Amino acid sequence: MPYNQFDRTKLNIKPLSDRENKVVIERDHIPVNQKPENQSKHFLKIVEDTILRIKKARDKKASIMLSFGAHSIKNGLGVVLIRLMEEGWLTHLATNGAGIIHDWEFAFLGESSEDVKANIDQGQFGIWDETGKFINLALLVGAYEGKGYGESVGSMIENEGVTIPAEVELNKIISDYNKGDLDRAAAALDLLVLIRKFELEPGWLEIPFPSKQYCVQAAAFKLGIPFTGHPMFGHDIIYTHPMNHGAAIGRTAGRDFLTFSDSVLNLDHGVYMSVGSAVMSPMIFEKSLSMAQNICIQKKQHIDNHYMLIVDLAKSTWDWQKNGEPPASDPGYYLRYLKTFSRMGGVMQYLSADNRDFLLALYQGLQR
């Protein structure tokens, strides 16, 4: 007998404009010429080493990947990330579900970052209409169109809307599933259910994004650079909205994992930077690298010449590059993400730094 399930249709869902936010992107974004506060010799040495490796990777047409947690977006670094893409210094960006959401809210509202403690107490945290409705809609339409998670949201923002297919189009694909793509037919059925449930009119649905110049995933979509989203079920506020649909999440996120893995396949002589992501980045990287090595070994090749820079705020006195993995008796052993990356071959360096300082110093150093 199935368990009872929470009924999200009973929620009092308020408009996003009612929410007080801590970050206003026009006021709080980080300009690309802002000087990094960290000027220590260790910091500058690792940044310079990373810059040299990025330039070599670009010359060899190897992957230059940046995975980051949501704070890189919340801290107003979108403009810096966009410039890194525009100038050809990144070939792939990846973030978690929260990074996607903050980036979307900045583009749509110009603000993000609610007061979690206060809104939990009021039973209102994350229960906002436009964020939940439109991001979930982007994923439903994107799943049907064959897009990934980040591409679905990025295209909605860049194009300032989505096309809602007519029921007759969806029904034809569903009824002809034996002649066509089964996955697309299933996605069409998912979308049809939501169209009827929410009485969505077919055709172009315009959704203005007045601050999309700050949006990283919109810029990535425009530039044709993979920006992949790697969510976990129940982790993000879009799961509170009745339009949330697990199959669409799975289809789009599954495609993004394979897109990410394809970039890892080109990582020999490349660069992988993980900034402020203690769980998502190491977990998807280790599986992707294992699959990439599997393919390379079949071709009598191996990915050995990759460089990994891990940036986070936690202090670590252990020299991971020189000494490898610490013993279980050392506190450094329990920095799980460092332990994971230290097992990935290649060269790993760890930098304890603020993401603002690192990304600013990286961008400015690449101008030289």
C-alpha positions in Angstrom: 0.0 0.0 0.0 1.5 3.4 -1.0 2.5 5.9 1.7 0.6 9.1 2.2 1.9 12.0 0.2 1.9 15.7 1.0 -0.6 17.7 -1.1 1.3 20.8 -2.5 -1.9 22.2 -4.1 -3.1 23.1 -0.6 -0.1 25.5 0.0 -0.6 29.2 0.2 1.8 30.2 -2.5 2.7 33.9 -2.6 4.1 36.0 -5.5 7.8 36.4 -5.6 7.4 40.2 -5.4 6.2 39.8 -1.8 9.5 38.3 -0.6 12.2 40.4 1.1 15.6 39.6 -0.3 19.2 40.1 1.0 20.9 40.5 -2.4 20.1 43.0 -5.1 22.1 42.1 -8.1 22.5 45.6 -9.6 23.7 47.0 -6.3 25.7 43.9 -5.1 27.3 42.4 -8.2 31.1 42.2 -8.3 32.7 44.3 -11.1 35.4 42.5 -13.0 38.0 45.2 -12.1 37.5 45.0 -8.3 40.7 44.2 -6.6 40.9 40.9 -4.7 41.4 41.3 -1.0 43.7 38.2 -0.7 47.2 39.1 -1.7 49.1 36.4 0.1 52.1 34.8 -1.6 50.5 31.4 -1.4 47.2 32.6 -2.9 48.9 34.5 -5.8 51.2 31.5 -6.5 48.4 29.0 -6.9 46.3 31.5 -9.0 49.3 32.1 -11.3 49.9 28.4 -11.7 46.2 27.8 -12.5 46.3 30.6 -15.1 49.3 29.1 -16.9 47.6 25.7 -17.0 44.4 27.2 -18.4 46.4 28.9 -21.2 48.1 25.6 -22.0 44.8 23.8 -21.9 43.2 26.2 -24.3 46.2 25.8 -26.7 45.7 22.1 -26.6 41.9 22.4 -27.0 41.4 20.5 -23.8 38.5 21.0 -21.4 38.6 23.9 -19.0 35.8 23.2 -16.5 34.4 25.2 -13.6 32.1 23.7 -11.1 30.7 25.9 -8.4 28.3 26.1 -5.5 25.4 28.5 -5.3 27.4 31.2 -3.4 29.4 32.0 -6.5 26.1 33.3 -7.9 24.8 34.7 -4.6 28.0 36.7 -4.1 27.4 38.5 -7.3 30.1 36.9 -9.5 27.8 36.4 -12.5 29.5 39.2 -14.5 32.9 37.7 -13.8 31.8 34.3 -15.0 30.2 35.7 -18.1 33.4 37.5 -19.0 35.4 34.3 -18.5 33.1 32.6 -21.0 33.0 35.5 -23.5 36.8 35.6 -23.6 37.1 31.8 -24.2 38.6 30.8 -20.9 35.9 28.3 -19.9 34.5 25.4 -22.0 32.1 24.1 -19.4 30.3 25.4 -16.3 28.4 23.3 -13.7 26.4 24.1 -10.6 23.8 22.7 -8.3 20.1 23.3 -8.2 20.4 26.3 -5.9 22.9 28.0 -8.2 20.4 27.6 -11.1 17.7 29.2 -8.9 19.6 32.2 -7.7 20.8 32.9 -11.2 17.2 32.7 -12.5 15.8 35.0 -9.7 18.5 37.6 -10.4 17.5 37.7 -14.1 13.8 37.7 -13.4 13.5 39.9 -10.2 16.9 41.5 -9.9 17.0 40.1 -6.3 17.5 36.8 -4.5 18.4 35.2 -1.1 15.5 35.2 1.3 15.6 35.0 5.1 15.4 31.3 5.7 15.0 31.4 9.4 12.2 34.0 9.4 10.3 32.4 6.5 10.5 28.9 7.9 8.9 30.2 11.0 6.1 31.7 8.9 5.7 28.6 6.8 6.7 30.5 3.7 10.3 29.6 3.0 10.7 28.6 -0.7 6.9 28.8 -1.3 7.0 31.5 -4.0 5.0 31.2 -7.2 7.1 32.5 -10.1 10.4 30.8 -9.1 8.6 27.4 -8.7 6.2 27.8 -11.6 8.6 29.0 -14.3 11.7 27.0 -13.5 9.6 23.8 -13.4 7.9 24.8 -16.6 11.3 25.4 -18.2 12.3 21.9 -17.2 9.0 20.3 -18.5 9.3 22.0 -21.9 13.1 21.4 -22.0 12.6 17.7 -21.3 10.2 17.5 -24.2 12.6 19.5 -26.5 15.6 17.3 -25.6 17.4 19.9 -23.5 19.4 19.5 -20.4 18.7 21.1 -17.0 20.8 24.2 -17.3 20.1 24.6 -21.0 16.3 24.5 -20.4 16.5 27.3 -17.8 19.1 29.2 -19.7 17.1 29.2 -23.0 14.0 30.4 -21.2 15.9 33.4 -19.8 17.8 34.3 -23.0 14.7 33.9 -25.1 12.5 35.5 -22.5 9.9 32.8 -22.7 9.0 29.3 -23.8 6.7 27.7 -26.4 3.9 25.7 -25.0 3.1 23.0 -27.6 -0.5 22.4 -28.7 -2.3 19.3 -27.4 -2.7 18.0 -30.9 1.1 18.0 -31.4 1.7 16.2 -28.1 -1.1 13.7 -28.7 0.4 12.8 -32.1 3.8 12.1 -30.6 2.3 10.1 -27.7 0.1 8.0 -30.1 2.9 7.4 -32.5 5.4 6.3 -29.8 6.0 2.9 -31.5 7.2 4.7 -34.6 9.4 7.3 -32.9 11.3 8.3 -29.8 9.9 6.6 -26.7 11.7 9.0 -24.4 10.2 12.0 -26.2 6.8 10.4 -26.1 7.0 10.0 -22.4 8.2 13.6 -22.0 5.2 14.7 -24.2 2.8 12.9 -21.9 4.3 14.5 -18.8 4.0 17.9 -20.4 0.4 17.2 -21.5 -0.6 16.3 -18.0 0.7 19.6 -16.6 -0.7 21.7 -19.5 -4.2 20.3 -18.7 -3.7 20.6 -14.9 -2.7 24.2 -15.1 -4.7 25.1 -18.1 -1.8 26.5 -20.1 -2.6 28.0 -23.5 -0.6 26.8 -26.5 1.9 29.1 -28.2 4.6 31.5 -27.1 4.5 32.4 -23.3 6.4 35.6 -22.8 8.4 35.9 -19.5 10.4 39.1 -19.1 13.9 38.9 -17.6 14.9 42.6 -17.2 18.2 41.8 -15.5 19.4 38.9 -17.7 22.6 40.7 -18.4 23.7 39.3 -15.0 22.6 35.8 -15.8 25.3 33.1 -16.3 23.2 30.4 -17.7 21.5 32.7 -20.2 25.0 33.9 -21.4 26.2 30.3 -21.7 23.1 29.3 -23.8 23.8 32.3 -26.1 27.4 31.5 -26.4 26.8 27.7 -26.9 28.9 26.8 -23.9 27.6 23.9 -21.8 26.2 25.0 -18.5 25.0 21.9 -16.6 22.7 21.7 -13.6 23.1 18.9 -11.1 20.2 19.0 -8.6 19.3 16.6 -5.8 15.6 15.7 -5.2 14.0 17.8 -2.5 17.1 20.1 -2.1 15.7 23.1 -3.8 12.7 25.4 -3.4 11.2 24.5 -6.7 10.1 21.2 -5.1 7.5 23.0 -3.1 5.5 24.1 -6.1 2.7 22.0 -7.5 4.1 22.2 -11.0 7.2 20.3 -9.9 7.5 17.1 -11.9 10.1 14.5 -11.0 10.3 12.9 -14.5 11.2 16.3 -16.1 13.9 16.8 -13.4 15.3 13.3 -14.1 15.3 13.7 -17.9 17.0 17.1 -17.9 19.5 16.4 -15.1 20.3 13.0 -16.6 21.2 14.6 -19.9 23.4 17.2 -18.1 25.3 14.5 -16.2 26.2 12.9 -19.6 27.1 16.3 -21.0 29.4 16.9 -18.0 30.9 13.4 -18.5 31.6 14.2 -22.1 33.6 17.3 -21.1 35.6 15.1 -18.6 36.4 12.8 -21.5 38.4 15.7 -23.0 40.2 16.6 -19.7 43.6 15.2 -20.5 46.0 18.3 -20.4 42.9 20.2 -19.2 41.8 22.0 -16.1 39.1 21.3 -13.6 38.2 24.0 -11.0 35.9 23.2 -8.1 34.9 26.3 -6.3 32.8 26.1 -3.1 31.1 22.8 -3.9 31.8 20.2 -1.1 29.3 17.6 -2.4 28.0 18.1 -5.9 31.3 18.7 -7.7 33.4 15.8 -6.3 30.5 13.3 -6.5 29.7 13.9 -10.2 33.4 14.3 -11.1 34.5 10.9 -9.7 31.8 9.0 -11.6 32.4 11.0 -14.8 36.2 10.4 -14.6 35.7 6.7 -14.1 33.5 6.5 -17.2 35.9 8.6 -19.2 38.8 6.4 -18.2 36.8 3.3 -19.1 36.4 4.6 -22.7 40.0 5.8 -22.9 41.4 2.4 -21.7 39.4 0.7 -24.5 41.3 2.9 -26.9 44.6 2.1 -25.1 44.7 5.7 -23.7 44.5 7.2 -20.2 43.7 10.6 -18.7 46.7 11.4 -16.6 47.6 15.0 -17.3 44.6 16.8 -15.8 45.0 19.6 -13.2 42.4 20.0 -10.5 42.2 23.1 -8.3 39.8 22.9 -5.3 38.8 26.2 -3.7 36.9 26.5 -0.5 36.9 28.3 2.8 37.9 25.4 5.1 41.5 25.5 6.3 43.7 22.5 5.5 47.2 22.2 6.8 47.8 18.9 5.0 49.9 19.0 1.8 47.6 17.0 -0.5 49.8 17.5 -3.5 53.0 16.3 -1.8 51.7 13.7 0.7 48.5 12.4 -0.9 45.7 11.2 1.3 46.2 11.7 5.0 45.7 8.9 7.6 42.3 8.6 9.3 44.0 10.0 12.5 44.5 13.4 10.8 41.5 15.8 10.7 42.3 16.5 7.1 41.1 13.0 6.2 37.5 14.1 7.0 37.5 16.9 4.4 35.6 14.5 2.2 35.8 16.5 -1.0 39.6 16.8 -0.8 39.8 13.1 -0.1 37.7 12.4 -3.2 39.7 14.7 -5.5 43.1 13.4 -4.2 42.1 9.9 -5.6 41.4 11.2 -9.1 45.0 11.1 -10.5 46.6 14.0 -12.2 47.6 17.0 -10.1 45.4 18.4 -7.3 45.9 21.6 -5.4 43.8 23.0 -2.6 43.3 26.7 -2.1 41.6 28.0 1.0 40.1 31.3 -0.3 36.9 33.3 -0.8 35.3 32.6 -4.1 35.2 36.3 -4.9 38.9 36.7 -4.4 39.8 33.6 -6.5 37.5 34.3 -9.5 38.5 38.0 -9.6 42.2 37.1 -9.4 41.8 34.4 -12.0 40.0 36.7 -14.5 42.3 39.6 -14.0 45.4 37.4 -14.2 44.2 35.9 -17.5 44.2 39.4 -19.0 48.0 39.6 -18.8 
